[in-house]
């Protein structure tokens, strides 16, 4: 079986776990230039163009990309981690220069 290139492609599916009005009607993922994003979509209110849903995108956490086949609740992800501090961050005994 051949390998497909999914770069710049995505999909959304009906959200069968929608419990409140704030939860998206559809959810899925998209790959843009090699970076994975979560996609959430809401149906428009009555009278609006039904072919133009409201969309929201958020960057997938690194561990979420690995676990993309597992159930992730409503495209939410954990809070971003702080970048590592060079040299271990130094000592708290340093003098403050002011």
N, CA, C and O atoms as a GROMACS GRO file, in nm:
protein
  392
    1UNK      N    1   0.084  -0.118   0.000
    1UNK     CA    2   0.000   0.000   0.000
    1UNK      C    3   0.089   0.124   0.000
    1UNK      O    4   0.187   0.129   0.074
    2UNK      N    5   0.057   0.223  -0.080
    2UNK     CA    6   0.140   0.343  -0.091
    2UNK      C    7   0.107   0.442   0.021
    2UNK      O    8  -0.002   0.441   0.077
    3UNK      N    9   0.204   0.526   0.052
    3UNK     CA   10   0.190   0.627   0.157
    3UNK      C   11   0.138   0.756   0.095
    3UNK      O   12   0.189   0.800  -0.008
    4UNK      N   13   0.038   0.818   0.156
    4UNK     CA   14  -0.019   0.943   0.106
    4UNK      C   15   0.043   1.062   0.179
    4UNK      O   16   0.078   1.053   0.297
    5UNK      N   17   0.056   1.172   0.108
    5UNK     CA   18   0.104   1.296   0.167
    5UNK      C   19  -0.017   1.376   0.214
    5UNK      O   20  -0.094   1.425   0.131
    6UNK      N   21  -0.035   1.390   0.344
    6UNK     CA   22  -0.149   1.462   0.399
    6UNK      C   23  -0.118   1.607   0.432
    6UNK      O   24  -0.195   1.673   0.502
    7UNK      N   25  -0.004   1.659   0.382
    7UNK     CA   26   0.030   1.799   0.405
    7UNK      C   27  -0.075   1.887   0.339
    7UNK      O   28  -0.115   1.862   0.225
    8UNK      N   29  -0.118   1.990   0.409
    8UNK     CA   30  -0.220   2.086   0.364
    8UNK      C   31  -0.355   2.020   0.339
    8UNK      O   32  -0.429   2.059   0.248
    9UNK      N   33  -0.387   1.920   0.420
    9UNK     CA   34  -0.517   1.854   0.414
    9UNK      C   35  -0.572   1.840   0.555
    9UNK      O   36  -0.498   1.843   0.653
   10UNK      N   37  -0.704   1.826   0.563
   10UNK     CA   38  -0.767   1.807   0.692
   10UNK      C   39  -0.905   1.750   0.678
   10UNK      O   40  -0.953   1.726   0.567
   11UNK      N   41  -0.971   1.728   0.792
   11UNK     CA   42  -1.106   1.675   0.792
   11UNK      C   43  -1.177   1.718   0.920
   11UNK      O   44  -1.114   1.741   1.023
   12UNK      N   45  -1.309   1.727   0.911
   12UNK     CA   46  -1.391   1.750   1.029
   12UNK      C   47  -1.504   1.648   1.027
   12UNK      O   48  -1.546   1.602   0.921
   13UNK      N   49  -1.552   1.614   1.146
   13UNK     CA   50  -1.657   1.515   1.162
   13UNK      C   51  -1.759   1.570   1.261
   13UNK      O   52  -1.727   1.655   1.343
   14UNK      N   53  -1.884   1.521   1.253
   14UNK     CA   54  -1.983   1.566   1.353
   14UNK      C   55  -1.935   1.532   1.494
   14UNK      O   56  -1.878   1.426   1.518
   15UNK      N   57  -1.960   1.622   1.585
   15UNK     CA   58  -1.920   1.605   1.725
   15UNK      C   59  -2.032   1.532   1.798
   15UNK      O   60  -2.130   1.594   1.838
   16UNK      N   61  -2.018   1.402   1.815
   16UNK     CA   62  -2.121   1.324   1.882
   16UNK      C   63  -2.119   1.339   2.034
   16UNK      O   64  -2.202   1.280   2.103
   17UNK      N   65  -2.023   1.416   2.087
   17UNK     CA   66  -2.014   1.439   2.231
   17UNK      C   67  -2.054   1.582   2.270
   17UNK      O   68  -2.022   1.627   2.380
   18UNK      N   69  -2.122   1.652   2.182
   18UNK     CA   70  -2.164   1.790   2.212
   18UNK      C   71  -2.267   1.787   2.325
   18UNK      O   72  -2.370   1.720   2.316
   19UNK      N   73  -2.237   1.862   2.432
   19UNK     CA   74  -2.327   1.866   2.547
   19UNK      C   75  -2.387   2.003   2.571
   19UNK      O   76  -2.497   2.014   2.625
   20UNK      N   77  -2.316   2.110   2.532
   20UNK     CA   78  -2.366   2.245   2.553
   20UNK      C   79  -2.357   2.323   2.423
   20UNK      O   80  -2.296   2.277   2.327
   21UNK      N   81  -2.417   2.439   2.420
   21UNK     CA   82  -2.416   2.526   2.302
   21UNK      C   83  -2.274   2.571   2.266
   21UNK      O   84  -2.245   2.598   2.149
   22UNK      N   85  -2.185   2.579   2.365
   22UNK     CA   86  -2.048   2.624   2.340
   22UNK      C   87  -1.960   2.519   2.274
   22UNK      O   88  -1.859   2.553   2.212
   23UNK      N   89  -1.995   2.392   2.286
   23UNK     CA   90  -1.917   2.287   2.222
   23UNK      C   91  -1.938   2.292   2.071
   23UNK      O   92  -2.048   2.323   2.025
   24UNK      N   93  -1.834   2.262   1.993
   24UNK     CA   94  -1.847   2.270   1.847
   24UNK      C   95  -1.942   2.164   1.791
   24UNK      O   96  -1.956   2.056   1.849
   25UNK      N   97  -2.006   2.196   1.678
   25UNK     CA   98  -2.090   2.100   1.608
   25UNK      C   99  -2.006   1.998   1.533
   25UNK      O  100  -2.050   1.884   1.513
   26UNK      N  101  -1.887   2.037   1.491
   26UNK     CA  102  -1.794   1.950   1.420
   26UNK      C  103  -1.655   1.970   1.479
   26UNK      O  104  -1.623   2.077   1.530
   27UNK      N  105  -1.573   1.866   1.472
   27UNK     CA  106  -1.434   1.878   1.517
   27UNK      C  107  -1.347   1.789   1.430
   27UNK      O  108  -1.395   1.692   1.370
   28UNK      N  109  -1.219   1.822   1.424
   28UNK     CA  110  -1.127   1.744   1.343
   28UNK      C  111  -0.988   1.800   1.352
   28UNK      O  112  -0.952   1.867   1.449
   29UNK      N  113  -0.909   1.772   1.248
   29UNK     CA  114  -0.771   1.820   1.246
   29UNK      C  115  -0.731   1.856   1.104
   29UNK      O  116  -0.795   1.815   1.007
   30UNK      N  117  -0.625   1.935   1.094
   30UNK     CA  118  -0.574   1.978   0.964
   30UNK      C  119  -0.422   1.990   0.975
   30UNK      O  120  -0.368   2.022   1.081
   31UNK      N  121  -0.354   1.963   0.865
   31UNK     CA  122  -0.210   1.977   0.857
   31UNK      C  123  -0.180   2.092   0.762
   31UNK      O  124  -0.217   2.087   0.645
   32UNK      N  125  -0.114   2.195   0.812
   32UNK     CA  126  -0.078   2.310   0.729
   32UNK      C  127   0.074   2.321   0.729
   32UNK      O  128   0.136   2.349   0.832
   33UNK      N  129   0.133   2.299   0.613
   33UNK     CA  130   0.278   2.305   0.595
   33UNK      C  131   0.352   2.221   0.699
   33UNK      O  132   0.455   2.263   0.752
   34UNK      N  133   0.298   2.102   0.729
   34UNK     CA  134   0.363   2.009   0.820
   34UNK      C  135   0.329   2.028   0.967
   34UNK      O  136   0.374   1.949   1.050
   35UNK      N  137   0.252   2.130   1.002
   35UNK     CA  138   0.214   2.154   1.141
   35UNK      C  139   0.069   2.114   1.163
   35UNK      O  140  -0.018   2.150   1.084
   36UNK      N  141   0.043   2.038   1.269
   36UNK     CA  142  -0.091   1.987   1.298
   36UNK      C  143  -0.172   2.088   1.379
   36UNK      O  144  -0.120   2.148   1.473
   37UNK      N  145  -0.299   2.105   1.343
   37UNK     CA  146  -0.391   2.195   1.412
   37UNK      C  147  -0.521   2.120   1.442
   37UNK      O  148  -0.561   2.032   1.366
   38UNK      N  149  -0.588   2.156   1.552
   38UNK     CA  150  -0.723   2.112   1.579
   38UNK      C  151  -0.818   2.208   1.508
   38UNK      O  152  -0.790   2.327   1.500
   39UNK      N  153  -0.929   2.157   1.458
   39UNK     CA  154  -1.030   2.238   1.393
   39UNK      C  155  -1.161   2.218   1.468
   39UNK      O  156  -1.200   2.104   1.494
   40UNK      N  157  -1.229   2.326   1.501
   40UNK     CA  158  -1.362   2.322   1.560
   40UNK      C  159  -1.453   2.405   1.471
   40UNK      O  160  -1.413   2.512   1.424
   41UNK      N  161  -1.575   2.358   1.448
   41UNK     CA  162  -1.668   2.430   1.360
   41UNK      C  163  -1.806   2.434   1.424
   41UNK      O  164  -1.852   2.336   1.482
   42UNK      N  165  -1.872   2.549   1.412
   42UNK     CA  166  -2.006   2.568   1.464
   42UNK      C  167  -2.099   2.603   1.350
   42UNK      O  168  -2.061   2.677   1.259
   43UNK      N  169  -2.220   2.551   1.354
   43UNK     CA  170  -2.323   2.589   1.257
   43UNK      C  171  -2.362   2.732   1.285
   43UNK      O  172  -2.361   2.776   1.400
   44UNK      N  173  -2.395   2.805   1.180
   44UNK     CA  174  -2.437   2.945   1.196
   44UNK      C  175  -2.578   2.950   1.253
   44UNK      O  176  -2.653   2.853   1.247
   45UNK      N  177  -2.612   3.065   1.307
   45UNK     CA  178  -2.747   3.087   1.361
   45UNK      C  179  -2.849   3.087   1.248
   45UNK      O  180  -2.812   3.099   1.131
   46UNK      N  181  -2.974   3.074   1.282
   46UNK     CA  182  -3.081   3.077   1.183
   46UNK      C  183  -3.073   3.205   1.102
   46UNK      O  184  -3.051   3.312   1.156
   47UNK      N  185  -3.091   3.192   0.971
   47UNK     CA  186  -3.088   3.307   0.881
   47UNK      C  187  -2.952   3.333   0.821
   47UNK      O  188  -2.942   3.406   0.722
   48UNK      N  189  -2.846   3.275   0.877
   48UNK     CA  190  -2.711   3.292   0.821
   48UNK      C  191  -2.687   3.187   0.714
   48UNK      O  192  -2.762   3.090   0.703
   49UNK      N  193  -2.584   3.206   0.635
   49UNK     CA  194  -2.551   3.113   0.528
   49UNK      C  195  -2.512   2.978   0.589
   49UNK      O  196  -2.409   2.969   0.656
   50UNK      N  197  -2.591   2.872   0.567
   50UNK     CA  198  -2.561   2.742   0.628
   50UNK      C  199  -2.437   2.675   0.569
   50UNK      O  200  -2.384   2.581   0.627
   51UNK      N  201  -2.391   2.723   0.453
   51UNK     CA  202  -2.273   2.665   0.390
   51UNK      C  203  -2.144   2.727   0.441
   51UNK      O  204  -2.035   2.689   0.397
   52UNK      N  205  -2.153   2.822   0.533
   52UNK     CA  206  -2.034   2.890   0.584
   52UNK      C  207  -2.029   2.878   0.737
   52UNK      O  208  -2.072   2.970   0.807
   53UNK      N  209  -1.978   2.766   0.789
   53UNK     CA  210  -1.970   2.753   0.935
   53UNK      C  211  -1.863   2.844   0.993
   53UNK      O  212  -1.773   2.890   0.923
   54UNK      N  213  -1.873   2.868   1.120
   54UNK     CA  214  -1.772   2.943   1.193
   54UNK      C  215  -1.663   2.845   1.234
   54UNK      O  216  -1.692   2.741   1.292
   55UNK      N  217  -1.537   2.879   1.205
   55UNK     CA  218  -1.426   2.788   1.232
   55UNK      C  219  -1.330   2.845   1.336
   55UNK      O  220  -1.316   2.966   1.350
   56UNK      N  221  -1.266   2.755   1.409
   56UNK     CA  222  -1.162   2.791   1.505
   56UNK      C  223  -1.048   2.690   1.489
   56UNK      O  224  -1.073   2.571   1.473
   57UNK      N  225  -0.924   2.739   1.494
   57UNK     CA  226  -0.806   2.654   1.482
   57UNK      C  227  -0.719   2.672   1.604
   57UNK      O  228  -0.707   2.782   1.657
   58UNK      N  229  -0.657   2.563   1.650
   58UNK     CA  230  -0.561   2.572   1.759
   58UNK      C  231  -0.450   2.471   1.733
   58UNK      O  232  -0.473   2.364   1.677
   59UNK      N  233  -0.328   2.507   1.773
   59UNK     CA  234  -0.212   2.422   1.750
   59UNK      C  235  -0.223   2.298   1.838
   59UNK      O  236  -0.255   2.307   1.956
   60UNK      N  237  -0.197   2.182   1.779
   60UNK     CA  238  -0.197   2.058   1.856
   60UNK      C  239  -0.069   2.049   1.936
   60UNK      O  240   0.039   2.080   1.886
   61UNK      N  241  -0.080   2.007   2.060
   61UNK     CA  242   0.039   1.982   2.142
   61UNK      C  243   0.114   1.864   2.083
   61UNK      O  244   0.054   1.778   2.018
   62UNK      N  245   0.246   1.858   2.104
   62UNK     CA  246   0.328   1.752   2.046
   62UNK      C  247   0.275   1.614   2.083
   62UNK      O  248   0.269   1.526   1.997
   63UNK      N  249   0.237   1.592   2.210
   63UNK     CA  250   0.188   1.461   2.251
   63UNK      C  251   0.050   1.433   2.192
   63UNK      O  252   0.013   1.316   2.177
   64UNK      N  253  -0.027   1.536   2.157
   64UNK     CA  254  -0.158   1.515   2.095
   64UNK      C  255  -0.143   1.465   1.953
   64UNK      O  256  -0.229   1.390   1.905
   65UNK      N  257  -0.036   1.504   1.883
   65UNK     CA  258  -0.013   1.456   1.747
   65UNK      C  259   0.013   1.306   1.751
   65UNK      O  260  -0.036   1.233   1.665
   66UNK      N  261   0.090   1.260   1.849
   66UNK     CA  262   0.118   1.118   1.863
   66UNK      C  263  -0.009   1.042   1.894
   66UNK      O  264  -0.028   0.931   1.845
   67UNK      N  265  -0.097   1.101   1.977
   67UNK     CA  266  -0.220   1.035   2.020
   67UNK      C  267  -0.341   1.080   1.939
   67UNK      O  268  -0.453   1.076   1.990
   68UNK      N  269  -0.322   1.123   1.815
   68UNK     CA  270  -0.431   1.178   1.735
   68UNK      C  271  -0.543   1.078   1.714
   68UNK      O  272  -0.658   1.119   1.696
   69UNK      N  273  -0.516   0.949   1.716
   69UNK     CA  274  -0.619   0.849   1.697
   69UNK      C  275  -0.703   0.827   1.821
   69UNK      O  276  -0.807   0.762   1.814
   70UNK      N  277  -0.660   0.878   1.936
   70UNK     CA  278  -0.733   0.861   2.060
   70UNK      C  279  -0.833   0.974   2.077
   70UNK      O  280  -0.820   1.079   2.014
   71UNK      N  281  -0.933   0.952   2.161
   71UNK     CA  282  -1.037   1.051   2.184
   71UNK      C  283  -0.981   1.169   2.263
   71UNK      O  284  -0.936   1.151   2.376
   72UNK      N  285  -0.983   1.288   2.206
   72UNK     CA  286  -0.941   1.410   2.273
   72UNK      C  287  -1.064   1.497   2.284
   72UNK      O  288  -1.127   1.527   2.183
   73UNK      N  289  -1.099   1.538   2.404
   73UNK     CA  290  -1.225   1.607   2.427
   73UNK      C  291  -1.227   1.746   2.367
   73UNK      O  292  -1.157   1.836   2.414
   74UNK      N  293  -1.306   1.765   2.266
   74UNK     CA  294  -1.339   1.894   2.206
   74UNK      C  295  -1.219   1.973   2.158
   74UNK      O  296  -1.224   2.096   2.154
   75UNK      N  297  -1.110   1.907   2.123
   75UNK     CA  298  -0.995   1.976   2.068
   75UNK      C  299  -0.919   2.060   2.169
   75UNK      O  300  -0.832   2.139   2.131
   76UNK      N  301  -0.949   2.044   2.298
   76UNK     CA  302  -0.877   2.122   2.398
   76UNK      C  303  -0.743   2.057   2.423
   76UNK      O  304  -0.728   1.936   2.407
   77UNK      N  305  -0.649   2.135   2.462
   77UNK     CA  306  -0.516   2.083   2.492
   77UNK      C  307  -0.466   2.142   2.621
   77UNK      O  308  -0.521   2.240   2.672
   78UNK      N  309  -0.361   2.083   2.675
   78UNK     CA  310  -0.305   2.132   2.800
   78UNK      C  311  -0.237   2.266   2.779
   78UNK      O  312  -0.208   2.306   2.666
   79UNK      N  313  -0.213   2.335   2.888
   79UNK     CA  314  -0.149   2.466   2.881
   79UNK      C  315  -0.009   2.452   2.821
   79UNK      O  316   0.058   2.352   2.846
   80UNK      N  317   0.034   2.550   2.744
   80UNK     CA  318   0.168   2.540   2.684
   80UNK      C  319   0.276   2.536   2.790
   80UNK      O  320   0.264   2.599   2.895
   81UNK      N  321   0.382   2.462   2.763
   81UNK     CA  322   0.493   2.449   2.855
   81UNK      C  323   0.593   2.561   2.830
   81UNK      O  324   0.612   2.605   2.717
   82UNK      N  325   0.658   2.606   2.938
   82UNK     CA  326   0.762   2.709   2.926
   82UNK      C  327   0.883   2.648   2.857
   82UNK      O  328   0.913   2.531   2.878
   83UNK      N  329   0.954   2.726   2.775
   83UNK     CA  330   1.074   2.673   2.711
   83UNK      C  331   1.181   2.644   2.816
   83UNK      O  332   1.182   2.707   2.922
   84UNK      N  333   1.272   2.551   2.788
   84UNK     CA  334   1.377   2.520   2.885
   84UNK      C  335   1.469   2.640   2.906
   84UNK      O  336   1.496   2.717   2.814
   85UNK      N  337   1.515   2.654   3.030
   85UNK     CA  338   1.604   2.764   3.065
   85UNK      C  339   1.747   2.716   3.048
   85UNK      O  340   1.784   2.612   3.103
   86UNK      N  341   1.830   2.791   2.973
   86UNK     CA  342   1.968   2.748   2.955
   86UNK      C  343   2.045   2.745   3.087
   86UNK      O  344   2.017   2.824   3.176
   87UNK      N  345   2.141   2.653   3.099
   87UNK     CA  346   2.228   2.639   3.216
   87UNK      C  347   2.150   2.611   3.344
   87UNK      O  348   2.195   2.647   3.453
   88UNK      N  349   2.036   2.548   3.332
   88UNK     CA  350   1.961   2.511   3.451
   88UNK      C  351   1.890   2.626   3.519
   88UNK      O  352   1.832   2.605   3.626
   89UNK      N  353   1.892   2.744   3.465
   89UNK     CA  354   1.818   2.856   3.521
   89UNK      C  355   1.894   2.938   3.623
   89UNK      O  356   1.842   3.040   3.669
   90UNK      N  357   2.014   2.896   3.661
   90UNK     CA  358   2.093   2.975   3.756
   90UNK      C  359   2.049   2.952   3.898
   90UNK      O  360   1.968   2.864   3.927
   91UNK      N  361   2.103   3.034   3.988
   91UNK     CA  362   2.078   3.019   4.130
   91UNK      C  363   1.988   3.132   4.177
   91UNK      O  364   1.987   3.241   4.121
   92UNK      N  365   1.910   3.103   4.282
   92UNK     CA  366   1.825   3.207   4.339
   92UNK      C  367   1.905   3.300   4.431
   92UNK      O  368   1.851   3.399   4.481
   93UNK      N  369   2.033   3.269   4.454
   93UNK     CA  370   2.117   3.350   4.541
   93UNK      C  371   2.184   3.465   4.466
   93UNK      O  372   2.259   3.542   4.526
   94UNK      N  373   2.158   3.477   4.337
   94UNK     CA  374   2.220   3.584   4.258
   94UNK      C  375   2.172   3.721   4.305
   94UNK      O  376   2.057   3.737   4.345
   95UNK      N  377   2.261   3.819   4.300
   95UNK     CA  378   2.223   3.955   4.334
   95UNK      C  379   2.142   4.017   4.221
   95UNK      O  380   2.171   3.993   4.103
   96UNK      N  381   2.042   4.094   4.256
   96UNK     CA  382   1.962   4.165   4.157
   96UNK      C  383   2.025   4.301   4.135
   96UNK      O  384   2.046   4.375   4.231
   97UNK      N  385   2.056   4.338   4.010
   97UNK     CA  386   2.135   4.459   3.983
   97UNK      C  387   2.053   4.589   3.981
   97UNK      O  388   2.077   4.676   3.897
   98UNK      N  389   1.957   4.605   4.072
   98UNK     CA  390   1.887   4.733   4.078
   98UNK      C  391   1.859   4.774   4.219
   98UNK      O  392   1.800   4.879   4.242
   0.00000   0.00000   0.00000
